């Protein structure tokens, strides 16, 4: 029997192969559509999503493939550049991480121009990456090699932050561009000043492994994470320990993401392959999960 709060997918895209990562661009592309990329074994597909909220003639969601890109290895992580645009001269730019410990910066005009820049330096698996959100001229990445590295678009490594355990998440906030938030697997989240390259604030989960963390777009004092099977929320002006902590998944939680429109909404996922590995949507004003995906992940 399906839970009353469960919901089936609103829209499904048929893919030819396994999908390992999917990312909406968090930036405006200059048109009403939203850019979406998904990657799998040796490919990345870039497309657009048009929602009924943007165009009343659309029934639900309209997905259009723009281009499929060959990728040498399985895509493990992906980040969008704020320079990706569809108005004027189209430009698509994103960066991927793969199992060979390399970053690949892909730039395309969706016609003849297609460039790939390979960035080397990490000594182990790359878990997460993000573009500087205002101009997109730098990329930050975290790895199992206990480092967070900041690169320019030519592949030069400008900054290396030494961590005390594997880095699992890195966040760059558009209102705090001289700071990086870095989450470590052992349960610590640190904010770094990129000018001095020193840690200026530390948050403690009180448990490990910390699997994912996110910095709230609409309220810079809010940070969220998942560790064990719990979600945790901090107000960084009040304490280094979480203000709220609740169990979310029967097995371990895997990902935490804030809504980009509402500071009280966030989602968590369970680990793929586990029992009841669901996508859950939470509201800080409600004690219960307000929505869950009907299908297992």
C-alpha positions as CSV (number, residue, x, y, z in Angstrom):
1,X,0.0,0.0,0.0
2,X,1.4,3.4,-1.0
3,X,1.9,6.0,1.7
4,X,-0.6,8.8,1.3
5,X,2.3,11.3,1.2
6,X,4.1,9.3,-1.5
7,X,4.1,10.7,-5.0
8,X,5.1,9.2,-8.4
9,X,7.5,11.0,-10.7
10,X,5.8,13.9,-12.5
11,X,7.9,13.3,-15.6
12,X,10.3,10.6,-16.7
13,X,13.0,10.7,-19.3
14,X,14.0,7.5,-20.9
15,X,17.8,7.0,-21.0
16,X,19.8,4.6,-23.0
17,X,22.2,3.7,-20.2
18,X,22.6,4.0,-16.4
19,X,22.5,7.6,-15.0
20,X,24.9,8.2,-12.2
21,X,24.5,12.0,-11.7
22,X,21.9,14.6,-12.5
23,X,22.1,18.4,-11.9
24,X,19.9,21.3,-12.7
25,X,21.8,24.5,-13.3
26,X,21.3,26.8,-10.3
27,X,21.8,29.8,-12.6
28,X,19.5,31.6,-15.0
29,X,20.3,30.9,-18.7
30,X,18.6,34.0,-20.0
31,X,15.4,32.2,-21.1
32,X,12.4,30.8,-19.2
33,X,13.8,27.2,-19.4
34,X,16.0,25.5,-16.8
35,X,19.2,23.8,-17.9
36,X,19.6,20.1,-16.9
37,X,22.5,17.7,-17.3
38,X,22.7,14.0,-16.6
39,X,25.7,11.7,-16.9
40,X,26.5,8.1,-16.9
41,X,29.0,5.7,-18.5
42,X,31.0,7.7,-21.0
43,X,28.3,10.3,-21.7
44,X,26.7,13.6,-20.5
45,X,23.4,14.7,-21.9
46,X,22.5,18.4,-21.7
47,X,18.8,19.5,-22.1
48,X,16.2,22.0,-21.0
49,X,13.2,21.7,-18.8
50,X,10.2,24.0,-19.2
51,X,7.7,23.9,-16.4
52,X,4.0,24.8,-16.4
53,X,4.8,27.7,-14.0
54,X,6.9,29.3,-16.8
55,X,4.6,28.5,-19.7
56,X,0.9,27.7,-19.2
57,X,0.7,25.9,-22.5
58,X,3.1,23.2,-21.2
59,X,1.4,20.2,-19.6
60,X,3.5,19.4,-16.6
61,X,7.1,19.4,-17.8
62,X,8.6,19.7,-21.3
63,X,12.1,18.2,-21.7
64,X,14.3,18.9,-24.7
65,X,17.7,17.4,-25.4
66,X,20.2,20.0,-26.6
67,X,23.3,17.8,-27.0
68,X,24.9,14.5,-25.9
69,X,28.6,14.8,-25.1
70,X,31.1,11.9,-25.1
71,X,32.9,11.4,-21.8
72,X,35.9,9.2,-21.5
73,X,34.8,7.6,-18.2
74,X,31.8,7.3,-16.0
75,X,30.6,10.7,-14.6
76,X,30.7,10.7,-10.8
77,X,30.0,14.4,-10.2
78,X,29.0,17.5,-12.2
79,X,28.7,21.2,-11.7
80,X,27.2,24.0,-13.9
81,X,29.0,27.2,-14.7
82,X,27.0,30.5,-14.4
83,X,28.4,31.4,-17.8
84,X,26.0,28.8,-19.4
85,X,23.5,30.8,-21.5
86,X,20.9,30.1,-24.2
87,X,20.1,33.8,-25.1
88,X,22.3,35.6,-27.6
89,X,25.2,33.2,-28.6
90,X,24.5,29.9,-26.8
91,X,27.2,28.8,-24.4
92,X,27.2,25.6,-22.4
93,X,29.8,25.1,-19.8
94,X,30.0,22.5,-17.0
95,X,32.7,20.6,-15.2
96,X,32.8,16.8,-14.4
97,X,34.7,14.5,-12.1
98,X,35.5,11.0,-13.0
99,X,37.1,7.9,-11.4
100,X,40.5,8.8,-12.9
101,X,40.8,11.6,-10.3
102,X,40.6,14.3,-13.0
103,X,38.2,17.2,-13.7
104,X,37.0,17.9,-17.2
105,X,35.8,21.4,-18.1
106,X,33.5,21.2,-21.2
107,X,32.6,24.2,-23.2
108,X,30.3,24.2,-26.2
109,X,28.3,26.5,-28.4
110,X,26.0,23.5,-29.3
111,X,27.2,23.7,-32.9
112,X,30.8,23.5,-34.1
113,X,32.8,24.6,-31.0
114,X,33.5,21.9,-28.4
115,X,36.4,22.2,-26.0
116,X,37.5,19.9,-23.2
117,X,40.1,21.0,-20.6
118,X,41.5,18.3,-18.3
119,X,42.6,19.3,-14.8
120,X,44.9,17.0,-12.8
121,X,46.1,17.2,-9.3
122,X,43.8,15.2,-6.9
123,X,45.4,12.0,-5.6
124,X,42.1,10.2,-4.9
125,X,38.4,10.1,-5.7
126,X,36.7,13.5,-6.3
127,X,33.4,13.6,-4.4
128,X,32.0,17.1,-5.2
129,X,32.8,20.2,-7.2
130,X,31.3,23.7,-7.6
131,X,31.8,26.9,-9.7
132,X,32.4,30.3,-8.2
133,X,28.8,31.5,-8.6
134,X,29.1,35.1,-9.8
135,X,31.5,35.0,-12.6
136,X,32.3,31.3,-13.0
137,X,36.1,31.8,-13.4
138,X,37.1,29.3,-10.7
139,X,36.1,25.8,-9.6
140,X,36.4,24.2,-6.2
141,X,36.6,20.4,-5.7
142,X,36.9,18.1,-2.7
143,X,38.4,14.6,-2.6
144,X,39.2,11.5,-0.6
145,X,42.8,12.8,-0.7
146,X,41.9,15.1,2.2
147,X,42.1,18.3,0.1
148,X,39.9,21.0,-1.2
149,X,41.4,22.6,-4.4
150,X,40.5,25.7,-6.2
151,X,41.3,25.9,-10.0
152,X,41.1,28.5,-12.6
153,X,39.6,27.7,-16.0
154,X,43.1,27.0,-17.5
155,X,43.5,24.1,-15.1
156,X,45.9,25.9,-12.8
157,X,45.6,25.0,-9.1
158,X,45.4,28.3,-7.2
159,X,44.6,27.1,-3.7
160,X,44.9,23.9,-1.8
161,X,43.2,23.5,1.6
162,X,44.4,20.6,3.7
163,X,41.6,18.7,5.3
164,X,41.6,16.3,8.2
165,X,39.4,13.6,6.5
166,X,37.9,13.1,3.1
167,X,36.0,16.1,1.7
168,X,32.4,15.2,0.8
169,X,30.8,18.6,-0.1
170,X,32.0,22.1,-1.1
171,X,29.7,25.1,-1.4
172,X,30.3,28.6,-2.7
173,X,27.6,31.2,-1.9
174,X,26.9,34.1,-4.2
175,X,26.6,36.5,-1.3
176,X,29.8,35.2,0.3
177,X,32.2,34.8,-2.7
178,X,35.4,35.0,-0.6
179,X,34.4,32.1,1.6
180,X,34.1,28.4,0.9
181,X,32.1,25.9,3.0
182,X,33.8,22.5,3.1
183,X,32.2,19.4,4.7
184,X,34.4,16.5,5.8
185,X,33.4,12.9,6.2
186,X,34.5,12.7,9.9
187,X,31.6,15.1,10.8
188,X,33.1,18.6,10.6
189,X,32.0,21.5,8.4
190,X,34.4,24.4,8.0
191,X,34.2,27.8,6.4
192,X,37.4,29.1,4.9
193,X,38.5,32.6,4.0
194,X,39.8,32.3,0.5
195,X,42.1,35.4,0.9
196,X,43.9,34.1,4.0
197,X,43.2,30.4,3.2
198,X,42.4,29.9,6.9
199,X,39.4,28.3,8.6
200,X,37.2,31.0,10.2
201,X,34.2,28.9,11.5
202,X,33.7,25.2,12.3
203,X,30.5,23.2,12.7
204,X,30.3,19.8,14.4
205,X,27.8,17.0,13.5
206,X,28.6,15.0,16.6
207,X,28.5,11.9,14.5
208,X,30.0,10.4,11.4
209,X,30.1,9.6,8.5
210,X,28.9,13.0,7.3
211,X,27.8,12.2,3.7
212,X,26.6,15.6,2.3
213,X,26.1,19.2,3.3
214,X,24.6,22.3,1.7
215,X,24.6,26.1,2.4
216,X,21.2,27.7,2.2
217,X,20.9,30.0,-0.8
218,X,18.1,32.2,0.6
219,X,19.6,32.5,4.1
220,X,23.3,32.4,4.6
221,X,23.2,31.6,8.3
222,X,21.6,28.2,7.6
223,X,23.6,25.0,6.9
224,X,22.2,21.5,6.5
225,X,23.7,18.1,6.3
226,X,23.0,14.3,6.5
227,X,25.1,12.0,8.7
228,X,24.2,8.4,9.6
229,X,20.5,8.2,9.0
230,X,19.8,11.8,10.3
231,X,19.4,15.2,8.8
232,X,20.9,18.2,10.8
233,X,20.4,21.9,10.6
234,X,22.6,24.7,11.9
235,X,22.1,28.4,12.6
236,X,25.8,29.4,12.3
237,X,25.3,32.5,14.4
238,X,24.2,30.5,17.4
239,X,26.2,27.4,17.9
240,X,28.7,25.0,16.3
241,X,26.3,22.2,17.1
242,X,23.1,21.6,15.2
243,X,19.8,23.3,16.3
244,X,17.7,20.5,14.8
245,X,18.5,16.8,14.2
246,X,16.1,14.1,13.2
247,X,16.2,10.6,11.6
248,X,15.2,10.6,8.0
249,X,16.0,7.2,6.5
250,X,15.9,3.7,7.7
251,X,19.3,3.1,6.2
252,X,22.0,5.7,5.8
253,X,21.1,9.1,4.3
254,X,23.2,10.1,1.2
255,X,22.4,13.6,0.0
256,X,21.1,16.9,1.5
257,X,19.9,19.8,-0.7
258,X,18.2,23.1,0.2
259,X,15.4,24.5,-1.9
260,X,16.6,27.4,-3.9
261,X,13.3,29.2,-3.3
262,X,12.4,28.6,0.3
263,X,14.7,28.6,3.3
264,X,12.5,26.1,5.2
265,X,12.4,23.4,2.5
266,X,15.0,20.8,1.9
267,X,15.3,17.3,0.5
268,X,17.3,14.2,1.5
269,X,18.0,10.9,-0.2
270,X,18.9,7.5,1.0
271,X,21.8,5.5,-0.2
272,X,21.1,3.8,-3.6
273,X,20.6,0.1,-3.3
274,X,19.5,0.2,0.3
275,X,16.1,-0.8,1.6
276,X,13.5,2.0,1.0
277,X,16.1,4.3,-0.6
278,X,13.7,7.3,-1.1
279,X,13.8,10.9,-1.9
280,X,12.2,12.8,1.0
281,X,11.1,16.5,1.1
282,X,11.1,18.2,4.5
283,X,9.7,21.5,5.9
284,X,11.2,22.9,9.0
285,X,7.8,24.0,10.2
286,X,6.4,20.4,10.0
287,X,7.5,17.5,12.2
288,X,6.7,14.9,9.5
289,X,8.1,14.4,6.0
290,X,5.8,16.4,3.7
291,X,6.5,14.4,0.5
292,X,8.3,11.3,-0.5
293,X,9.0,9.6,-3.8
294,X,7.0,6.5,-4.4
295,X,9.8,4.6,-6.1
296,X,13.0,3.5,-4.6
297,X,16.1,5.2,-5.9
